[in-house]
Amino acid sequence: MPNMLVAPRRLSVQPRDRSRKSQSKPLPRSKERFRLSALEALAARIRVCIKCPLHASRTVAVPGEGRPTAPVMIIGEAPGKKEDQTGQPFVGSAGKYLDHVLEGTPFTRDDFFITNIVKCRPPGNRTPKAVEIDTCTSDYLSEQIRAVNPKLILLLGSVAVKKMLGISSVDEAREKIIERDGRKYLASYHPAVRFYREDLAQKIKKDFALLRRVLRKLRTANGRE
Ligand code: URA
């Protein structure tokens, strides 16, 4: 039974944690508030969306969460079972692995805005269909990108890489900055592949090390903002 009006357990879009020592210069409060309210308005629309068939089988939609002014946006594929129950992205086993990778870096989740190509769980975790991807990205993801305006977008997995870059393999897209429509992208494997491709663990870590270097360069080039 679809439950389209269930509120997530906590606010998905988090304002910046100002108590934490951050590496980037904070944006003026007014800009941060503006982005936060744009993202909250989008999240409210996503939670009641019935534009594609995925709404019928979801428990709750998963709009995304993180800092509205994050320098990096992470885009995965689609919510899994745990995400569908909680309304939060990357909180299941793939999310645990993402946290594990982040442990070896200077990043915490607070440095990112994290979302997915589609905001509702496909039944049985199947790959989202083209119509679902196109509807969700044109109606929501593109607006989220505009609102957050990240310096860099990290795409996790082939669905995100194909949709955002038009490149069909992660292998081909990773290890370099790719520019599309004035935005900079990096690509890596979806964290879930780690559970059946142990050999990719090192490559994923390498991709996050590259993310760190690229971000540092961008900050230096832009006078730290
Ligand atoms: N896999 C994804 O791509 N996104 C999530 O939020 C969880 C698992």
Residues whose N, C-alpha, C, O or C-beta is under 5 A from the ligand:
A	BS01	URA	G76 E77 A78 P79 G80 E83 P89 F90 A94 N116
